[in-house]
Amino acid sequence: MNILALETSCDETAAAILSGDSLLASEVASQTASHEPYGGVVPEVASRLHLTALQPLLRRAFSTAGLDIADIDAFAATAGPGLATSLMTGVSTAKALALARRKPYIAVNHLEGHLLSPFLAAGRPVVRSLGLVVSGGHTLLVRIEEFGSYHTVGRTQDDAAGEAFDKVGKLLGLPYPAGREIDRLAKDGDPSMYSFPRGMAKGFDFSFSGLKTAVRYALPGLQDARLADICASFQEAVVDVLVRKTAAAAAEHALRTVAVSGGVSCNSRLRERMAAACERDRLELLLADPKLCTDNAAMIGYVARERLARGLHSPLLEDIDPNLALA
C-alpha cells in the first residue's frame, strides 16, 4: 500500500511516500532562513511559506518515488499539535486529495510521529519501551505499551528543552535556531566550568525555565568568559536532567528499551550521555537518524501505515487540533 504523508505543523514543509515497509521519498523544505530575522517562528509567515512550498515539494516527492498520484492508496497529514494556520495547509491538502481520489484520509498526531520515529529508523515493530520526546515545543517521557497505547509519565512544567536552547542562545547573541550552534560551540568548551542549576521538578516532570533565568543573571559576571564554556555548561545542565530522569523512569517502570526522538535528540552530547547511561543500565537505546529527528513527513507516514494496517482511518470532517495531546 502506498501512502502520501504531509507534515506542516510548524515551520517545515514536508512530504513523504511510503510503500509497505519502504520509504520511497522524504522531502523537506526548511523555512529557517525566513524566520531567522525575527528570532523565532512567525505563524503567518509560516503558513504562507507552506502554501508556496507544498506543490513543488509534492512534485519532487513523486519524482523521487517514481510514482504518480494515481498510485497512492491513502493520504495522511499532521492534525496537531502545532500552529493552527500551518496545520490547516497540510490537512486541507491531504483531505482534498483523498476526496478527489476516493481514498482514505488519516489524521496523525505529530507527537506520536516523533515518539515512534526511532522504530521507523530501526525498521522494526513498536515494542514496550520508554520514549523521550525532546523538541522545541515538547519534552515528554512516555511509557509505550504497544502501538496506539501510550501513557505520559513526565512532561515539562514550563519551557521545553528546545525552547531553553533557543532562549539561552538569544541571550548569548547566537543565530536562531540556537540549538545546533550551542552544540557546535560546546564541543570546545568545559562543561564543568560553570555550575548552572538542574531543574529537578517533581517525579519525572521537567523544568527548564529556572535554568534559562540562571544563565540570564549570570551573564553580566561572565563578560570575560569563553562562549564555548558557557555553552558547554548550559548544555550539560539540560542533558544531565534529561538523561537522569529517563534512566530513573526506565527503572521505575521496568522498561528495557529507550527510544529518544525529537529535534533536540540530534544534540551530540545528549546522544553520548544517553548511550553511556543505557550501556551502564543494560538498556537498549533506539535513536533515529538526525533526518528523522527534526520535523518530517516520514514519521507521519509511518504512523498512518500502522493505523491503516489496523483498519483505522479518519473522517474528512475531523478538524485540526493545535493542542492535541498524546496521552
Sequence and secondary structure as in RCSB ss.txt:
>XXXX:A:sequence
MNILALETSCDETAAAILSGDSLLASEVASQTASHEPYGGVVPEVASRLHLTALQPLLRRAFSTAGLDIADIDAF
AATAGPGLATSLMTGVSTAKALALARRKPYIAVNHLEGHLLSPFLAAGRPVVRSLGLVVSGGHTLLVRIEEFGSY
HTVGRTQDDAAGEAFDKVGKLLGLPYPAGREIDRLAKDGDPSMYSFPRGMAKGFDFSFSGLKTAVRYALPGLQDA
RLADICASFQEAVVDVLVRKTAAAAAEHALRTVAVSGGVSCNSRLRERMAAACERDRLELLLADPKLCTDNAAMI
GYVARERLARGLHSPLLEDIDPNLALA
>XXXX:A:secstr
 EEEEEE SSSEEEEEEEETTEEEEEEEEE HHHHGGGTS  HHHHHHHHHHHHHHHHHHHHHHHT  GGG  EE
EEEEESS HHHHHHHHHHHHHHHHHHT  EEEEEHHHHHHHHHHHHHT    SEEEEEE SS EEEEEEEETTEE
EEEEEBSSS HHHHHHHHHHHTT  SS HHHHHHHHTTS TTSS       STT B  HHHHHHHHHHGGGGTTS
 HHHHHHHHHHHHHHHHHHHHHHHHHHTT  EEEEESGGGG HHHHHHHHHHHHHTT EEEE  GGGTSS SHHH
HHHHHHHHHTT  B TT    TT    
